Amino acid sequence: MSTATHDIVAKLWNLCTVLKDGGISFHQYMIELTYLLFLKMAKETGVENQIPEGYRWDELKNQSESEQLEFYRTHLRSL
């Protein structure tokens, strides 16, 4: 495993531990992470047009920090 990959995996496991201590299960965390990665990868690979407008990566990213979580939760529920 490359150093960059190892660093990413270590960061993810560290975040899993933090979230677990906050009452969020590993399974729930992975679901959330998968959705975010899906949005980001759709943008990076040029297939974002297959996702309805308003639900895309840039719409999430362009929210203020205080609004991102609510924006994310609202859109995830509707999907």
N, C-alpha and C positions, 0 to 999 in steps of 0.2 A: 504494500500500500504506500502511495506517495506521501510525502510530508504534508502537502496541502490537504489531501483527502483525510489523512489522520487527524489533522487539526480541525477540520470541519466536523468529523465524527465526534471528536472529543468535546467540541463546543455544543453539539446537539445533545450528547449525553449529559453534559453539565446542565443545560437548560431543562432537560427532562427531570433531573434531580430537583432543581429549584421548583419546577411546576408541581412535581409530586409532593413536595413539602408544603405547597400551597393548596393541596387537595385536588389537583388535576391528575387523572390517571394517564399512564403511558399511552394507552389506547386512544384516549380522547386527544392527547397532544399530537399523536401521529395523524389522526384524522384532520386536525386543523393544519398541521404542517403540509400534508399532502395537498390540501386545497390551495394553500398559498403557493406552493411550488408549481401546481398545475397552472395557476394564473400567470405566474412569472414565466414559465416555460412557453406558454401560448404566445406571450408577447415576444420572447426571444426567438422563437422559431417561425414567427410570421403567420400563425394561424389564429390569432386573436379575433379575427373577424367572425369566427365561429361561436364566439361568446357574445351574448346580447350586450349592446351598449349599456353603460351604467354599471356593469358587473366586472369590468376589465381591470387589469393591474394598475393602469395609470389613474383610474378613478379612485381606487383604494389608496394609492400612493400620494395622490394630490390632496387628500384630506389632512386636516391638521392632526397632530398627534392625539389630541384629546378627542377627536371625532372618529379616528380610524377604527377603533374597536367596535363602536356602535354601528358604524357604516358596514363593517365586515359582518357582524352578527346579523344585522337586518337583511343583508343580501344573501348570506348563506342560508338563512331560514326560508327565504322565498325561492331559492333554487331547489 
